[in-house]
Amino acid sequence: MAAKVDKEKCTGCGSCADVCPVEAITVDDVASVDPEECTECGACVDECPEEAISLDD
């Protein structure tokens, strides 16, 4: 499963998109992850200062 963004917690800072190695994350008001592109590497999870991103099991 692709990374999921909790849109209530996300502040749209863009740090997750900056570290995504496959550019699967776009940020408008909040981040969104393209599930077709996400490789589940976890870089965005570790980077998010708001703990708004998780990997589904």
Contacts in CASP RR format, 6 or more apart in sequence:
PFRMAT RR
TARGET T0000
AUTHOR 0000-0000-0000
METHOD contacts of the structure
MODEL  1
MAAKVDKEKCTGCGSCADVCPVEAITVDDVASVDPEECTECGACVDECPE
EAISLDD
1 35 0 8 1.000
1 40 0 8 1.000
1 55 0 8 1.000
1 56 0 8 1.000
1 57 0 8 1.000
2 24 0 8 1.000
2 33 0 8 1.000
2 34 0 8 1.000
2 35 0 8 1.000
2 38 0 8 1.000
2 40 0 8 1.000
2 56 0 8 1.000
3 24 0 8 1.000
3 25 0 8 1.000
3 33 0 8 1.000
3 38 0 8 1.000
3 40 0 8 1.000
3 42 0 8 1.000
3 44 0 8 1.000
3 45 0 8 1.000
3 53 0 8 1.000
3 54 0 8 1.000
3 55 0 8 1.000
4 33 0 8 1.000
4 53 0 8 1.000
4 54 0 8 1.000
4 55 0 8 1.000
4 56 0 8 1.000
5 30 0 8 1.000
5 31 0 8 1.000
5 32 0 8 1.000
5 33 0 8 1.000
5 52 0 8 1.000
5 53 0 8 1.000
6 52 0 8 1.000
6 53 0 8 1.000
6 54 0 8 1.000
7 30 0 8 1.000
7 52 0 8 1.000
8 52 0 8 1.000
9 50 0 8 1.000
9 51 0 8 1.000
9 52 0 8 1.000
10 30 0 8 1.000
10 31 0 8 1.000
10 48 0 8 1.000
10 50 0 8 1.000
10 52 0 8 1.000
10 53 0 8 1.000
11 30 0 8 1.000
11 50 0 8 1.000
11 52 0 8 1.000
12 27 0 8 1.000
12 29 0 8 1.000
12 30 0 8 1.000
12 31 0 8 1.000
13 27 0 8 1.000
13 49 0 8 1.000
13 50 0 8 1.000
14 25 0 8 1.000
14 27 0 8 1.000
14 31 0 8 1.000
15 47 0 8 1.000
15 48 0 8 1.000
15 49 0 8 1.000
16 25 0 8 1.000
16 27 0 8 1.000
16 31 0 8 1.000
16 43 0 8 1.000
16 44 0 8 1.000
16 47 0 8 1.000
16 48 0 8 1.000
16 53 0 8 1.000
17 23 0 8 1.000
17 25 0 8 1.000
17 26 0 8 1.000
17 27 0 8 1.000
17 31 0 8 1.000
17 44 0 8 1.000
18 47 0 8 1.000
19 43 0 8 1.000
19 44 0 8 1.000
19 46 0 8 1.000
19 47 0 8 1.000
20 43 0 8 1.000
20 44 0 8 1.000
21 39 0 8 1.000
21 41 0 8 1.000
21 43 0 8 1.000
22 37 0 8 1.000
22 38 0 8 1.000
22 39 0 8 1.000
22 41 0 8 1.000
23 37 0 8 1.000
24 33 0 8 1.000
24 34 0 8 1.000
24 37 0 8 1.000
24 38 0 8 1.000
24 39 0 8 1.000
25 31 0 8 1.000
25 32 0 8 1.000
25 33 0 8 1.000
25 34 0 8 1.000
25 44 0 8 1.000
26 32 0 8 1.000
26 34 0 8 1.000
31 44 0 8 1.000
31 52 0 8 1.000
31 53 0 8 1.000
33 44 0 8 1.000
33 53 0 8 1.000
40 55 0 8 1.000
42 55 0 8 1.000
44 53 0 8 1.000
45 53 0 8 1.000
45 54 0 8 1.000
45 55 0 8 1.000
END
